[in-house]
Amino acid sequence: MSVLLLDDDDVRAHLDAPTAVRAVRAALLAAHHGDLEAPPRVRAGLGDGDLVVTAGHLPSRQLFGFRSYDTFVGAEQLVAVWSTADGRLRAVVHGAELGPRRTGAIGAVAVDAAARPGPVRTALVGAGPQAWTQLWALCAVREVTEAVVVARHHERAVAFARRAADELGVAARAVTSARGGHRRRTRSRRAEKGGRAGARRSTVRPWTTRTVTSGRASRRPMTSRRRRCSRRMRWIRPSRS
């Protein structure tokens, strides 16, 4: 059996958002049921940065492997997978595309589990590859009615919003500050309800979530129980919406 060798072009062509979300959700559930061994990542200091290695073993699929990346020159990432049945190398993925798609899928599973059922609005701080894959994966689990994006360079946020509309069909808009985007939405809601056309400054205590979904922002204090929510499988299983 030949080794499957994939690069960024292959990942973009074959790994779509629903597939990535299904794989991540399955991995989280496997970890919960004790079927996935995924020890903490290991860092090897190399002077100006680290070489980081993460590893995993999935006995039910007879697979194990690792992912490696650096923190100082931005080199290509490497993923290698072996079979425990015969010890042969099964696949190698190199490039920068797989990691962000995996992380984006993790975010989508979290939103699908934690947000209230139905369409969602989302805000993105940053307009880089990771912000894009977060929105890309989120569209696979929920209808996104609006995406607000803010970036250090406003022109990048504008380009991001245009791309989101063209490629994902999401109504996106760029704002110049995260606070400004929230206050504008709040004023609109107050005007629709006949309230005064102004919004008081939002006060957010530490350990508070601001998940903007279905028209209202959650501002509940983050308790220790909620910090452990990722371990509770009722938050990870697909919603029935």
For each residue, the residues with C-beta under 8 A, 3 or more apart:
1: 88 90
2:
3: 89 90 91 92
4: 90 91 92
5: 91 92
6: 10 11 14 91 92 93 94
7: 10 11 93 94 95
8: 11 12 95 96 97
9: 12 13
10: 6 7 13 14 93
11: 6 7 8 14 15 93 95 97 98 101
12: 8 9 15 97
13: 9 10
14: 6 10 11
15: 11 12 19 20 97 98 101
16: 19 20 140
17: 20 21 104 105 108 136 137 139 140
18: 21 22 140
19: 15 16 22 23
20: 15 16 17 23 24 101 102 104 105 137 140
21: 17 18 24 25 105 108 109 112 137 140 141
22: 18 19 25 26
23: 19 20 26 27 105
24: 20 21 27 28 102 105 106 108 109
25: 21 22 28 29 109 236 238
26: 22 23 29 30
27: 23 24 30 31 36 58
28: 24 25 31 32 109 230 236
29: 25 26 32 33 233 236 237
30: 26 27 33 35 36 58 60
31: 27 28 34 35 36 38
32: 28 29 231 233 236
33: 29 30
34: 31
35: 30 31 58 59 60
36: 27 30 31 56 57 58
37: 56 57 58 59
38: 31 54 55 56 57
39: 55
40:
41: 52 53 54
42: 52 53 54 55
43: 50 51 52 53
44: 50 51 52 53
45: 50
46: 49 50 51 70 72
47: 72
48: 72
49: 46 70 71 72 73
50: 43 44 45 46 70 71 72
51: 43 44 46 68 69 70
52: 41 42 43 44 68 69 70 71
53: 41 42 43 44 66 67 68
54: 38 41 42 66 67 68
55: 38 39 42 64 65 66 67
56: 36 37 38 64 65 66
57: 36 37 38 63 64 84
58: 27 30 35 36 37 61 62 63 64
59: 35 37 62 84
60: 30 35
61: 58
62: 58 59 83 84 85
63: 57 58 81 82 83 84 90
64: 55 56 57 58 81 82 84
65: 55 56 79 80 81 82
66: 53 54 55 56 79 80
67: 53 54 55 77 78 79 99
68: 51 52 53 54 77 78 79
69: 51 52 75 77 78 99
70: 46 49 50 51 52 73 74 75
71: 49 50 52
72: 46 47 48 49 50
73: 49 70
74: 70
75: 69 70
76: 94 95 96
77: 67 68 69 94 95 96 98 99
78: 67 68 69 92 93 94
79: 65 66 67 68 91 92 93 94 98
80: 65 66 89 91 92
81: 63 64 65 89 90 91 92
82: 63 64 65 87 88 89 90
83: 62 63 86 87 88 90
84: 57 59 62 63 64 87
85: 62
86: 83
87: 82 83 84
88: 1 82 83
89: 3 80 81 82 92
90: 1 3 4 63 81 82 83
91: 3 4 5 6 79 80 81
92: 3 4 5 6 78 79 80 81 89
93: 6 7 10 11 78 79 98
94: 6 7 76 77 78 79
95: 7 8 11 76 77 98
96: 8 76 77 99 100 129
97: 8 11 12 15 100 101
98: 11 15 77 79 93 95 101 102
99: 67 69 77 96 102 103
100: 96 97 103 104 129 130 132 133
101: 11 15 20 97 98 104 105 133 136 137
102: 20 24 98 99 105 106
103: 99 100 106 107 130 133 134
104: 17 20 100 101 107 108 130 132 133 134 135 136 137 138
105: 17 20 21 23 24 101 102 108 109 133 137
106: 24 102 103 109 110
107: 103 104 110 111 134 137 138
108: 17 21 24 104 105 111 112 134 137 138 140 141
109: 21 24 25 28 105 106 112 113 141 236
110: 106 107 113 114 230 235
111: 107 108 114 115 120 122 138 141 142 211
112: 21 108 109 115 141 142 238 239
113: 109 110 234 235 236 237 239
114: 110 111 211 229 235
115: 111 112 120 142 211 213 214
116: 213 214
117: 239 240 241
118: 142 143 213 214 241
119: 142 143 144 145 214
120: 111 115 138 142 143 144 145 212 213 214
121: 144 145 146 147 148 185 212 213 214 215
122: 111 135 138 144 146 147 148 212
123: 147 148 149 150 178 181 182 212
124: 127 131 134 135 147 148 149 150 160
125: 131 149 150 151 178
126: 130 131 149 150 151 152
127: 124 131 132 149 151 153 156 157 159 160
128: 131 132 156
129: 96 100 132 133
130: 100 103 104 126 133 134
131: 124 125 126 127 128 134 135 149 160
132: 100 104 127 128 129 135 136 160 163
133: 100 101 103 104 105 129 130 136 137
134: 103 104 107 108 124 130 131 137 138
135: 104 122 124 131 132 138 139 144 147 164 168 170
136: 17 101 104 132 133 139 140 168
137: 17 20 21 101 104 105 107 108 133 134 140 141
138: 104 107 108 111 120 122 134 135 141 142 144
139: 17 135 136 142 144 168 170
140: 16 17 18 20 21 108 136 137
141: 21 108 109 111 112 137 138 238 239
142: 111 112 115 118 119 120 138 139 241
143: 118 119 120
144: 119 120 121 122 135 138 139 147 168 170
145: 119 120 121 171
146: 121 122 170 171 172 173
147: 121 122 123 124 135 144 161 164 170 171 172 173
148: 121 122 123 124 172 173 174 175 181 185
149: 123 124 125 126 127 131 157 160 161 164 172 173 174 175
150: 123 124 125 126 157 174 175 176 177 178 181
151: 125 126 127 154 156 157 160 174
152: 126 156
153: 127 156 157
154: 151 157 158 174 176
155: 158 159
156: 127 128 151 152 153 159 160
157: 127 149 150 151 153 154 160 161 174 175
158: 154 155 161 162 174
159: 127 155 156 162 163
160: 124 127 131 132 149 151 156 157 163 164 172 174
161: 147 149 157 158 164 165 172 173 174
162: 158 159 165 166 172
163: 132 159 160 166 167 168
164: 135 147 149 160 161 167 168 170 172
165: 161 162 168 169 170 171 172
166: 162 163
167: 163 164
168: 135 136 139 144 163 164 165
169: 165
170: 135 139 144 146 147 164 165
171: 145 146 147 165
172: 146 147 148 149 160 161 162 164 165
173: 146 147 148 149 161
174: 148 149 150 151 154 157 158 160 161
175: 148 149 150 157 178 180 181 184
176: 150 154 180
177: 150 180 181
178: 123 125 150 175 181 182
179: 182 183 202
180: 175 176 177 183 184
181: 123 148 150 175 177 178 184 185
182: 123 178 179 185 186 202 217
183: 179 180 186 187 199 201 202
184: 175 180 181 187 188
185: 121 148 181 182 188 189 212
186: 182 183 189 190 199 202
187: 183 184 190 191 197 198 199
188: 184 185 191 192
189: 185 186 192 193 215
190: 186 187 193 195 196 197 198 199
191: 187 188 194 195 197
192: 188 189
193: 189 190
194: 191
195: 190 191
196: 190
197: 187 190 191
198: 187 190
199: 183 186 187 190 202
200:
201: 183
202: 179 182 183 186 199
203:
204: 208 210 219
205: 208 221
206:
207: 221 222 223 227
208: 204 205 219 220 221 222
209: 218 219 220 222 226
210: 204 217 218 219
211: 111 114 115 217 218
212: 120 121 122 123 185 216 217
213: 115 116 118 120 121 216 218
214: 115 116 118 119 120 121
215: 121 189
216: 212 213
217: 182 210 211 212
218: 209 210 211 213
219: 204 208 209 210
220: 208 209 226
221: 205 207 208
222: 207 208 209 226 227
223: 207 226 227
224: 227 228
225: 228 229
226: 209 220 222 223 229
227: 207 222 223 224
228: 224 225 231 232
229: 114 225 226 232 235
230: 28 110 235 236
231: 32 228
232: 228 229 235 236
233: 29 32 236 237
234: 113 237
235: 110 113 114 229 230 232
236: 25 28 29 32 109 113 230 232 233
237: 29 113 233 234
238: 25 112 141
239: 112 113 117 141
240: 117
241: 117 118 142
